[in-house]
Amino acid sequence: MSKLEMDQDLARIVLATLARNNAELTYIVSLLKEHADEESTDIRVKIARLIGDTGFDIMDPIFSAFPELKEEFQNRLEKYNRSFP
């Protein structure tokens, strides 16, 4: 993997944006599950996979490069039940 070329502020912005997007996608999955027919299962699975891939492929490498941000996000999640400002 190549070295990340971003500063901590940019990393924080990227992480917060991804966390917000993942929260919205999670909401969409629950809406589909509640209001759509079984045909939506494939869509829900694809959205869930996208959420997982976002964490694994994008967020994890940023947290590895900036471990202090991981702690910051975890603390915020514990305190406010959300990881982004």
C-alpha positions in Angstrom: 0.0 0.0 0.0 1.3 3.5 -0.8 1.8 6.1 1.9 -1.1 8.4 2.4 -0.5 11.9 1.1 -2.8 14.0 3.3 -2.6 15.9 6.5 -4.6 15.2 9.6 -7.2 17.8 8.9 -8.0 16.4 5.5 -8.0 12.9 6.9 -10.6 14.1 9.5 -12.8 15.6 6.8 -12.6 12.4 4.7 -13.4 10.2 7.7 -16.3 12.4 8.8 -17.8 12.4 5.3 -17.5 8.7 5.0 -19.0 8.1 8.4 -22.0 10.4 7.5 -22.5 8.7 4.2 -22.4 5.2 5.9 -25.0 6.4 8.4 -27.3 7.5 5.6 -26.7 4.2 3.7 -27.5 2.3 6.9 -30.7 4.2 7.1 -31.6 3.4 3.5 -31.0 -0.3 4.2 -33.4 -0.2 7.2 -36.0 1.7 5.0 -35.8 -0.9 2.3 -36.1 -3.7 4.8 -39.2 -2.2 6.4 -41.0 -0.9 3.3 -39.8 -2.8 0.2 -40.5 -6.3 -0.9 -38.1 -9.2 -0.9 -36.8 -8.1 -4.2 -34.9 -5.4 -2.4 -32.7 -7.9 -0.6 -30.1 -7.8 -3.3 -29.9 -4.0 -3.1 -29.7 -4.1 0.7 -26.8 -6.6 0.5 -25.0 -4.5 -2.1 -25.4 -1.4 0.1 -24.2 -3.3 3.2 -21.2 -4.5 1.2 -20.4 -0.9 0.1 -20.5 0.2 3.8 -18.1 -2.6 4.7 -15.8 -1.9 1.8 -15.7 1.8 2.7 -14.5 0.9 6.2 -12.0 -1.7 5.1 -10.6 -0.1 2.0 -10.7 3.6 2.9 -11.3 4.3 6.6 -9.0 1.6 8.0 -5.9 2.8 6.1 -6.6 6.4 7.2 -7.0 5.3 10.8 -3.7 3.3 10.5 -1.9 6.4 9.3 -3.6 8.6 11.9 -4.2 6.5 15.0 -5.1 9.6 17.1 -8.1 10.1 14.8 -9.3 6.5 15.4 -9.2 7.3 19.2 -11.0 10.6 18.6 -13.8 8.9 16.5 -14.2 6.1 19.0 -14.4 8.5 22.0 -17.0 10.6 20.1 -19.0 7.5 19.3 -19.0 6.3 22.9 -20.0 9.8 24.2 -22.5 10.9 21.5 -23.4 7.7 19.7 -22.0 9.2 16.5 -18.4 9.3 15.2 -18.5 12.4 13.2 -18.7 16.1 14.3 
